[in-house]
């Protein structure tokens, strides 16, 4: 697919008007609205508004601001090159606010020229349900190892309030509750969470859901945070070579690290445009440097491939995405 600068972007460059610049900037975001739904007091509640630079020019996010103290925004990646991805993270202040809340987050960009994009969030923060801590914290877990943790759920209100069930959208995460106290409208549960040994490498962040007998707010999400780590890691996890002219060549270094010494058996890629130096060191060590060379072909557009690295650690492999943009501009 041939890469081209969007017509709207060209018109903005000609007009140099912030008002005209809004459509091109908004187009980069996957979505501009999010409903957190019902959230417990003190629960950790974050959402990433993801965006991707669709243009040849670098995009720089200068600042973000919120219309309400109930929501704090931050920039995950201020500078985005062609096809690079970033996010604006919206965090609810569930400790200081409760009830129905809404906020408008204004994102200001100053490169390649000025523009503003507005993002909208809404939520209902319960004052009667509190989590300690604010989310399920699994931490860093080695692949193949199970993990267990607990969260205390406090409720103040109706004397007959109950948690009926705990559901999970992640097949590797399960939870159940044990009632530990009930006295004069105050109820306390111990939420026990288990991550099984078959969880794949990557982040664990799908929330659990408490099903209660409160028909007005039957479902209460419980955020989950954790990461299953592999015996080896590759840095960067996603490599952008850059914007290159046809026929040019560039080499980047890949850093491959292990928890113990290992050997690299092979490096493969489906595209001939990406190649790793054939003289891969044969000795076992914890850190390897691999030179990855990209040669731009005659066709313009985006070139994206996955690089696979096989090691001698019980067949453990690592992958990374590598991509470049070939342009004759």
C-alpha positions as CSV (number, residue, x, y, z in Angstrom):
1,X,0.0,0.0,0.0
2,X,1.5,3.3,-1.1
3,X,2.1,5.8,1.7
4,X,0.7,9.3,1.1
5,X,0.1,12.4,3.1
6,X,-3.6,12.8,3.8
7,X,-5.3,15.5,1.7
8,X,-6.6,17.2,4.9
9,X,-3.0,17.5,6.1
10,X,-1.9,19.2,2.9
11,X,-4.8,21.7,3.1
12,X,-3.8,22.5,6.7
13,X,-0.3,23.2,5.7
14,X,-1.5,25.6,3.1
15,X,-4.0,27.3,5.3
16,X,-1.9,27.3,8.4
17,X,-5.1,27.5,10.5
18,X,-5.6,25.7,13.8
19,X,-9.3,25.5,13.1
20,X,-8.6,23.5,9.9
21,X,-6.2,21.3,11.7
22,X,-8.7,19.5,13.9
23,X,-9.8,16.7,11.5
24,X,-6.3,15.4,10.8
25,X,-5.4,15.2,14.5
26,X,-8.6,13.6,15.6
27,X,-8.2,11.0,12.9
28,X,-5.2,9.6,14.7
29,X,-7.2,8.5,17.7
30,X,-8.9,5.1,17.8
31,X,-11.7,6.6,19.9
32,X,-12.4,9.8,21.7
33,X,-14.9,8.7,24.4
34,X,-14.8,6.2,27.2
35,X,-17.3,5.2,29.9
36,X,-15.6,3.7,33.0
37,X,-19.0,2.6,34.3
38,X,-19.4,1.9,38.0
39,X,-16.2,2.1,39.9
40,X,-15.5,1.4,43.6
41,X,-14.0,4.0,45.9
42,X,-10.2,4.0,46.0
43,X,-10.1,1.5,43.0
44,X,-7.5,2.1,40.4
45,X,-9.2,3.1,37.2
46,X,-7.2,4.0,34.1
47,X,-7.9,4.1,30.4
48,X,-5.6,4.6,27.4
49,X,-6.8,6.6,24.5
50,X,-4.6,5.2,21.8
51,X,-3.4,7.0,18.8
52,X,-1.1,6.4,15.8
53,X,0.9,8.8,13.6
54,X,-0.6,8.3,10.1
55,X,1.7,10.8,8.5
56,X,5.2,11.2,7.2
57,X,5.8,14.2,9.5
58,X,6.7,13.8,13.2
59,X,3.8,14.4,15.6
60,X,4.5,16.0,19.0
61,X,2.0,16.2,21.8
62,X,2.8,19.3,23.7
63,X,0.3,19.0,26.7
64,X,-2.9,17.6,28.1
65,X,-5.4,19.1,30.5
66,X,-8.6,18.1,32.2
67,X,-11.8,20.0,32.8
68,X,-12.3,18.2,36.1
69,X,-10.1,17.2,39.0
70,X,-11.8,13.9,39.0
71,X,-9.7,12.8,36.1
72,X,-5.9,13.3,35.7
73,X,-4.5,12.9,32.1
74,X,-0.9,12.1,31.1
75,X,1.0,11.7,27.9
76,X,2.5,8.2,27.4
77,X,4.6,9.0,24.3
78,X,5.0,12.7,23.5
79,X,6.8,12.3,20.1
80,X,5.5,9.9,17.5
81,X,7.3,9.2,14.2
82,X,5.6,7.7,11.2
83,X,3.3,4.8,12.2
84,X,4.5,4.9,15.8
85,X,1.8,4.5,18.4
86,X,1.1,6.3,21.7
87,X,-1.6,7.0,24.2
88,X,-3.2,9.6,26.5
89,X,-3.8,7.9,29.8
90,X,-6.9,9.1,31.8
91,X,-6.8,8.2,35.5
92,X,-9.9,8.6,37.8
93,X,-9.3,10.2,41.2
94,X,-11.5,7.7,43.0
95,X,-10.1,8.6,46.5
96,X,-11.3,12.2,46.5
97,X,-14.4,12.1,44.2
98,X,-17.6,10.1,44.2
99,X,-20.9,10.0,42.4
100,X,-21.5,10.7,38.7
101,X,-18.5,12.4,37.1
102,X,-17.5,13.5,33.6
103,X,-14.5,15.2,32.2
104,X,-13.2,16.6,28.9
105,X,-9.5,16.1,28.2
106,X,-7.9,18.5,25.8
107,X,-4.9,17.3,23.9
108,X,-2.7,20.0,22.4
109,X,-0.3,19.2,19.5
110,X,2.3,21.6,18.3
111,X,4.0,19.6,15.5
112,X,3.8,19.3,12.6
113,X,1.5,22.3,13.4
114,X,-0.9,23.3,16.1
115,X,-4.2,21.4,16.8
116,X,-6.4,20.4,19.7
117,X,-8.4,17.2,20.2
118,X,-10.9,16.7,22.9
119,X,-11.4,13.3,24.7
120,X,-14.4,12.6,26.9
121,X,-14.7,10.3,29.9
122,X,-17.6,9.6,32.3
123,X,-18.0,7.4,35.4
124,X,-20.0,6.7,38.5
125,X,-17.7,6.4,41.6
126,X,-19.4,4.5,44.5
127,X,-18.8,5.8,48.0
128,X,-20.1,2.7,49.7
129,X,-17.6,0.1,48.3
130,X,-13.8,0.5,48.9
131,X,-10.9,-1.7,47.7
132,X,-7.6,-2.1,49.7
133,X,-5.4,-2.0,47.7
134,X,-7.1,-0.2,44.7
135,X,-6.4,-3.1,42.3
136,X,-5.3,-6.7,42.1
137,X,-1.5,-6.6,42.1
138,X,0.0,-9.7,40.6
139,X,3.4,-8.1,40.0
140,X,6.0,-9.8,37.7
141,X,5.5,-13.5,37.4
142,X,7.8,-16.0,35.6
143,X,6.2,-17.9,32.8
144,X,5.0,-21.3,34.0
145,X,4.7,-20.2,37.6
146,X,1.3,-19.6,39.3
147,X,0.6,-16.5,41.5
148,X,-1.8,-15.6,44.2
149,X,-2.8,-12.3,45.9
150,X,-5.7,-10.8,47.9
151,X,-7.8,-7.6,48.0
152,X,-10.0,-6.5,50.8
153,X,-13.5,-5.3,49.8
154,X,-15.3,-3.0,52.4
155,X,-18.9,-2.1,52.1
156,X,-21.0,0.3,54.2
157,X,-24.8,0.5,53.7
158,X,-27.4,-2.2,53.6
159,X,-27.0,-5.0,56.2
160,X,-28.0,-7.7,53.6
161,X,-25.5,-6.7,50.9
162,X,-23.7,-9.6,49.5
163,X,-21.1,-10.6,46.8
164,X,-22.7,-13.5,45.0
165,X,-20.0,-14.4,42.4
166,X,-16.7,-13.3,40.9
167,X,-16.3,-13.6,37.2
168,X,-13.2,-13.2,34.9
169,X,-12.8,-12.5,31.2
170,X,-9.3,-13.9,31.4
171,X,-9.3,-17.8,31.4
172,X,-6.0,-17.8,33.3
173,X,-7.2,-15.5,36.2
174,X,-9.8,-16.6,38.7
175,X,-11.2,-15.3,42.0
176,X,-13.4,-16.0,44.9
177,X,-14.5,-14.2,48.0
178,X,-14.6,-15.1,51.7
179,X,-16.8,-13.0,54.0
180,X,-14.7,-11.9,57.0
181,X,-17.0,-9.5,58.8
182,X,-20.7,-8.4,58.9
183,X,-21.8,-5.9,61.5
184,X,-24.4,-3.1,61.6
185,X,-24.4,-2.4,57.8
186,X,-20.7,-2.9,57.4
187,X,-19.5,-5.9,55.4
188,X,-16.0,-7.0,54.6
189,X,-14.8,-9.6,52.1
190,X,-11.5,-11.1,51.3
191,X,-11.1,-11.3,47.5
192,X,-8.6,-14.1,46.7
193,X,-7.2,-14.1,43.1
194,X,-5.2,-16.8,41.4
195,X,-3.1,-16.7,38.2
196,X,-2.5,-20.1,36.7
197,X,0.8,-21.5,35.4
198,X,-0.5,-21.6,31.8
199,X,-0.8,-17.8,31.4
200,X,1.0,-16.6,28.3
201,X,3.9,-14.1,28.3
202,X,2.6,-10.5,28.4
203,X,0.5,-8.1,30.5
204,X,-2.4,-9.3,32.6
205,X,-4.9,-6.5,32.8
206,X,-8.4,-7.8,32.2
207,X,-10.6,-6.8,35.2
208,X,-12.5,-9.2,37.5
209,X,-16.1,-8.5,38.1
210,X,-17.9,-8.7,41.5
211,X,-21.6,-9.8,41.0
212,X,-23.6,-8.4,44.0
213,X,-27.3,-8.6,45.1
214,X,-27.6,-4.8,44.7
215,X,-29.9,-4.5,41.7
216,X,-29.1,-0.8,41.3
217,X,-25.4,-1.5,40.7
218,X,-25.0,-5.2,40.4
219,X,-21.6,-5.3,38.7
220,X,-18.4,-3.9,40.2
221,X,-15.2,-4.2,38.2
222,X,-11.9,-4.9,40.0
223,X,-8.8,-3.8,38.1
224,X,-6.0,-6.4,37.6
225,X,-2.4,-5.6,37.1
226,X,0.4,-8.0,36.3
227,X,2.9,-9.3,33.8
228,X,4.1,-12.8,32.9
229,X,7.7,-12.6,31.8
230,X,9.7,-14.8,29.5
231,X,13.1,-16.2,30.2
232,X,14.4,-13.9,27.4
233,X,13.5,-10.4,26.3
234,X,14.3,-8.4,23.3
235,X,14.8,-4.6,23.2
236,X,13.2,-2.7,21.6
237,X,10.0,-4.8,21.5
238,X,8.9,-2.9,18.4
239,X,11.6,-1.4,16.1
240,X,10.9,1.5,13.7
241,X,13.7,1.7,11.2
242,X,12.6,5.1,9.9
243,X,11.6,6.7,6.6
244,X,14.0,5.7,3.9
245,X,14.5,6.2,0.2
246,X,14.3,3.2,-2.2
247,X,17.6,1.3,-2.4
248,X,19.1,2.6,0.9
249,X,20.2,0.5,3.8
250,X,20.4,0.9,7.6
251,X,21.5,-1.3,10.5
252,X,20.0,-1.3,14.0
253,X,21.1,-3.2,17.1
254,X,18.8,-5.6,18.9
255,X,19.5,-6.4,22.6
256,X,18.5,-9.9,23.6
257,X,18.7,-10.6,27.4
258,X,18.1,-13.8,29.4
259,X,17.7,-14.6,33.1
260,X,20.6,-17.1,32.7
261,X,23.2,-17.7,30.0
262,X,21.8,-19.0,26.7
263,X,22.7,-19.5,23.0
264,X,20.9,-18.1,20.0
265,X,20.1,-20.9,17.6
266,X,18.5,-19.0,14.7
267,X,17.0,-15.7,13.7
268,X,14.3,-15.7,11.0
269,X,12.1,-13.4,9.1
270,X,9.7,-13.9,6.2
271,X,10.9,-10.8,4.3
272,X,14.3,-10.7,2.6
273,X,14.5,-6.9,3.3
274,X,15.3,-7.6,7.0
275,X,18.4,-9.6,7.7
276,X,20.5,-10.4,10.8
277,X,24.3,-10.8,10.5
278,X,24.9,-14.5,9.7
279,X,27.8,-14.7,12.2
280,X,25.7,-15.2,15.3
281,X,27.9,-15.8,18.4
282,X,27.7,-19.4,19.5
283,X,28.8,-19.0,23.1
284,X,26.2,-19.0,25.9
285,X,25.8,-15.7,27.6
286,X,23.0,-13.6,29.3
287,X,23.2,-10.6,26.8
288,X,23.5,-10.8,23.0
289,X,23.7,-7.9,20.6
290,X,22.3,-8.7,17.1
291,X,22.7,-6.3,14.1
292,X,19.5,-6.1,12.1
293,X,19.9,-4.7,8.6
294,X,17.0,-3.3,6.6
295,X,17.3,-2.8,2.8
296,X,14.7,-0.6,1.2
297,X,13.3,-2.0,-2.0
298,X,12.0,-0.2,-5.1
299,X,8.4,-0.1,-3.9
300,X,7.2,2.7,-1.7
301,X,5.0,2.2,1.4
302,X,5.1,0.6,4.7
303,X,7.2,-2.6,5.3
304,X,6.4,-4.5,8.4
305,X,7.6,-7.9,9.6
306,X,8.1,-10.1,12.7
307,X,11.6,-11.2,13.6
308,X,11.8,-14.5,15.4
309,X,14.7,-15.4,17.7
310,X,15.1,-19.1,18.7
311,X,17.2,-20.0,21.7
312,X,18.5,-23.2,23.4
313,X,16.4,-22.5,26.6
314,X,13.9,-25.4,26.1
315,X,12.9,-24.1,22.7
316,X,12.1,-20.6,24.1
317,X,11.6,-18.0,21.3
318,X,11.2,-14.3,21.3
319,X,9.6,-12.1,18.7
320,X,9.6,-8.4,17.8
321,X,7.9,-6.3,15.2
322,X,10.1,-4.4,12.9
323,X,8.9,-1.9,10.3
324,X,10.0,0.9,8.0
325,X,8.5,3.4,5.6
326,X,9.9,3.6,2.1
327,X,9.3,6.9,0.5
328,X,10.7,8.7,-2.5
329,X,9.7,12.2,-1.3
